[in-house]
Amino acid sequence: PNIPEAENLTKTRIRVKEDMIFAANKLLEYGAKNVLIKGGHLKSNQVEDIFVNKSDIKIFSSQRLKTKNTHGTGCTLSSAITTFLSCGKPIKKSCELGIMYVNSAIKTNPNYGKGYGPINHLNPIVINKKFR
C-alpha cells in the first residue's frame, strides 16, 4: 500500500519511516507474509519504500523526481513486482527491480496533459548483470 492506504488499513498515522515500519508490522500481524509500503507521500528529497517480512526489513531509497506525471505508479509497481516474481526472482529482489522499473518510467514520462499524467510504461530498462 501507499501511505494513506497503510494508515487506513492499520488505523495509524504515518509521518516518518519508523511509522511505516510499525504499520508494516501491523499488516504482518493481520496475516500478510510480506509488506511493501510506498513512501512517495512523505515530504522529503528521498523516497523511501519499505519492505518488511518476519525476518527482514529493507529500505529502498530513491531520489524524488519533480513531476506531476505519477498517475498509476502503485498499480504499475504491483504489476512489475508480480512480473519479476513470475520470472523466478525472490520477493525482495522483485520489489527492488519493480521500484527501478517505476522510477525509470517516471523519469521518462510523456508529459501529457495539464494534470497528473501517466508514467512511461514502455520505457526501456536495462538490468545490470549484478541485479540478476
Residue pairs with C-beta under 8 A, 6 or more apart in sequence:
1 9
1 27
1 35
1 37
1 38
2 37
2 38
2 40
2 41
2 74
3 14
3 20
3 37
3 38
3 39
3 40
3 41
3 42
4 41
6 12
6 14
6 20
6 23
6 24
6 27
6 37
7 13
7 14
7 23
9 23
9 26
9 27
9 30
10 23
10 26
10 27
12 19
12 22
12 23
12 26
13 19
14 20
14 23
14 37
14 42
15 42
16 42
17 39
17 42
17 48
17 50
17 59
20 37
20 39
20 48
20 50
21 50
21 52
21 57
23 37
24 35
24 37
24 50
24 52
25 52
27 35
28 35
28 52
28 53
28 54
33 53
33 54
34 51
34 52
34 53
34 91
35 51
35 52
35 53
36 49
36 50
36 51
36 52
36 81
36 95
37 49
37 50
37 52
38 47
38 49
38 73
38 74
38 77
39 47
39 48
39 49
39 50
40 47
40 49
40 64
40 70
40 73
42 48
44 64
45 63
45 64
46 61
46 62
46 63
46 64
47 61
47 62
47 63
47 64
48 59
48 60
48 61
48 62
49 59
49 60
49 62
49 95
49 99
50 57
50 58
50 59
50 60
51 57
51 58
51 59
51 60
51 91
51 92
51 95
52 58
53 91
56 92
58 92
58 95
58 96
60 95
60 96
60 99
62 99
62 103
65 103
65 106
65 107
67 106
67 109
67 111
68 115
68 116
68 117
69 106
69 109
69 110
69 111
69 112
69 116
69 117
69 118
69 119
70 106
70 116
70 119
71 116
71 117
71 118
71 119
72 118
72 119
73 102
73 105
73 106
73 119
76 101
76 102
76 105
76 119
76 121
77 98
77 99
77 101
77 102
78 98
80 97
80 98
80 101
80 102
81 91
81 94
81 95
81 97
81 98
82 94
83 98
84 93
84 94
84 97
84 98
85 91
85 94
89 97
93 131
96 131
97 127
97 131
100 125
100 127
100 131
101 123
101 125
102 119
104 120
104 123
104 125
105 119
105 120
105 121
105 123
106 119
106 120
107 123
108 120
108 123
109 117
109 118
109 119
109 120
110 117
110 118
110 120
111 117
112 118
